[in-house]
Amino acid sequence: MPAEALTGHALDQGWVPNRPETWQYKFATLRKPVEMLHYKQRWVGNEPQFDKVMCPAGTRVKIVMVSRFGDVGITEDLTKENGYGARVPLEDLCNFGETE
């Protein structure tokens, strides 16, 4: 059964970093706009280069990482297994579910 909203740290929900089998949900919807940064695999001078993608509120995202700080790494590419574009607290997400 999907959850409308979760609060607190992901660790408070029983989610364990680097153990996706402990994550109750894999997908969620953004509550507010989020800028995703995707590494371009190159540097210019001392600066890594990123593609920036603005995802509006209501965008469906995939949770691909849970950190030991209690936030989650998300991507707008629902087919990705790893590699996040932004890290957000659970409060920034809603409509959690196991499917897209």
C-alpha positions as a Markdown table, in Angstrom:
| # | Residue | x | y | z |
|---|---|---|---|---|
| 1 | Met | 0.0 | 0.0 | 0.0 |
| 2 | Pro | 1.5 | 3.4 | -1.0 |
| 3 | Ala | 2.3 | 6.0 | 1.6 |
| 4 | Glu | 1.1 | 9.6 | 1.1 |
| 5 | Ala | 3.9 | 11.2 | 3.1 |
| 6 | Leu | 6.8 | 10.2 | 5.4 |
| 7 | Thr | 8.5 | 12.4 | 7.9 |
| 8 | Gly | 11.8 | 12.2 | 9.8 |
| 9 | His | 15.0 | 10.6 | 8.6 |
| 10 | Ala | 14.9 | 7.6 | 6.3 |
| 11 | Leu | 16.8 | 5.8 | 8.9 |
| 12 | Asp | 13.9 | 6.3 | 11.3 |
| 13 | Gln | 11.8 | 4.4 | 8.8 |
| 14 | Gly | 14.1 | 1.4 | 9.1 |
| 15 | Trp | 15.8 | 2.1 | 5.7 |
| 16 | Val | 19.5 | 1.1 | 5.8 |
| 17 | Pro | 22.1 | 2.9 | 3.6 |
| 18 | Asn | 23.5 | 0.6 | 0.8 |
| 19 | Arg | 20.7 | -2.0 | 1.5 |
| 20 | Pro | 17.9 | -1.3 | -1.0 |
| 21 | Glu | 16.0 | -4.3 | 0.2 |
| 22 | Thr | 15.3 | -2.4 | 3.4 |
| 23 | Trp | 13.8 | 0.6 | 1.6 |
| 24 | Gln | 10.0 | 0.4 | 1.9 |
| 25 | Tyr | 9.5 | 2.5 | -1.2 |
| 26 | Lys | 11.4 | 3.0 | -4.4 |
| 27 | Phe | 9.4 | 5.8 | -6.0 |
| 28 | Ala | 7.9 | 9.1 | -4.9 |
| 29 | Thr | 6.6 | 12.4 | -6.2 |
| 30 | Leu | 8.3 | 15.8 | -5.6 |
| 31 | Arg | 6.4 | 18.2 | -3.3 |
| 32 | Lys | 8.4 | 21.2 | -4.6 |
| 33 | Pro | 10.7 | 21.9 | -7.5 |
| 34 | Val | 14.2 | 20.4 | -7.4 |
| 35 | Glu | 17.2 | 21.1 | -9.5 |
| 36 | Met | 18.9 | 17.9 | -10.6 |
| 37 | Leu | 22.7 | 17.9 | -11.3 |
| 38 | His | 24.1 | 15.2 | -13.6 |
| 39 | Tyr | 27.8 | 14.9 | -13.8 |
| 40 | Lys | 29.0 | 15.2 | -17.5 |
| 41 | Gln | 32.1 | 13.0 | -16.9 |
| 42 | Arg | 34.5 | 15.9 | -17.4 |
| 43 | Trp | 36.2 | 18.8 | -15.7 |
| 44 | Val | 37.0 | 22.3 | -16.9 |
| 45 | Gly | 40.0 | 23.6 | -14.9 |
| 46 | Asn | 39.2 | 22.6 | -11.3 |
| 47 | Glu | 35.5 | 22.5 | -11.7 |
| 48 | Pro | 33.4 | 19.4 | -12.5 |
| 49 | Gln | 30.8 | 19.9 | -15.2 |
| 50 | Phe | 27.1 | 19.2 | -14.7 |
| 51 | Asp | 23.9 | 19.2 | -16.7 |
| 52 | Lys | 21.2 | 21.0 | -14.8 |
| 53 | Val | 17.6 | 19.8 | -15.0 |
| 54 | Met | 14.8 | 21.6 | -13.2 |
| 55 | Cys | 12.1 | 19.1 | -12.1 |
| 56 | Pro | 8.8 | 20.8 | -11.1 |
| 57 | Ala | 6.7 | 19.8 | -8.2 |
| 58 | Gly | 4.6 | 16.7 | -9.1 |
| 59 | Thr | 7.5 | 15.0 | -11.0 |
| 60 | Arg | 7.7 | 11.3 | -10.2 |
| 61 | Val | 11.2 | 10.3 | -9.1 |
| 62 | Lys | 13.1 | 7.2 | -8.2 |
| 63 | Ile | 14.9 | 6.8 | -4.9 |
| 64 | Val | 18.4 | 5.3 | -5.7 |
| 65 | Met | 20.3 | 6.1 | -2.5 |
| 66 | Val | 19.7 | 6.4 | 1.3 |
| 67 | Ser | 22.4 | 8.2 | 3.2 |
| 68 | Arg | 23.6 | 7.8 | 6.7 |
| 69 | Phe | 22.4 | 11.4 | 7.3 |
| 70 | Gly | 18.8 | 10.3 | 6.7 |
| 71 | Asp | 18.2 | 12.0 | 3.3 |
| 72 | Val | 17.7 | 10.2 | 0.0 |
| 73 | Gly | 19.2 | 10.5 | -3.4 |
| 74 | Ile | 16.7 | 10.8 | -6.2 |
| 75 | Thr | 16.7 | 10.8 | -10.0 |
| 76 | Glu | 14.0 | 11.8 | -12.5 |
| 77 | Asp | 15.2 | 8.9 | -14.7 |
| 78 | Leu | 12.9 | 6.1 | -13.5 |
| 79 | Thr | 15.0 | 3.4 | -15.2 |
| 80 | Lys | 18.3 | 4.2 | -13.3 |
| 81 | Glu | 19.5 | 1.8 | -10.6 |
| 82 | Asn | 22.1 | 4.3 | -9.2 |
| 83 | Gly | 23.4 | 7.8 | -9.7 |
| 84 | Tyr | 21.3 | 10.5 | -8.2 |
| 85 | Gly | 20.7 | 14.1 | -9.4 |
| 86 | Ala | 19.7 | 15.5 | -6.0 |
| 87 | Arg | 19.6 | 14.7 | -2.3 |
| 88 | Val | 16.4 | 15.6 | -0.4 |
| 89 | Pro | 14.8 | 14.9 | 3.0 |
| 90 | Leu | 11.7 | 12.6 | 3.0 |
| 91 | Glu | 9.5 | 15.6 | 3.7 |
| 92 | Asp | 10.2 | 16.9 | 0.2 |
| 93 | Leu | 8.5 | 13.8 | -1.2 |
| 94 | Cys | 5.0 | 12.4 | -1.2 |
| 95 | Asn | 2.9 | 9.6 | -2.8 |
| 96 | Phe | 5.5 | 7.0 | -2.1 |
| 97 | Gly | 5.2 | 3.6 | -3.8 |
| 98 | Glu | 6.9 | 0.5 | -5.0 |
| 99 | Thr | 6.0 | 1.2 | -8.6 |
| 100 | Glu | 6.3 | 4.2 | -11.0 |
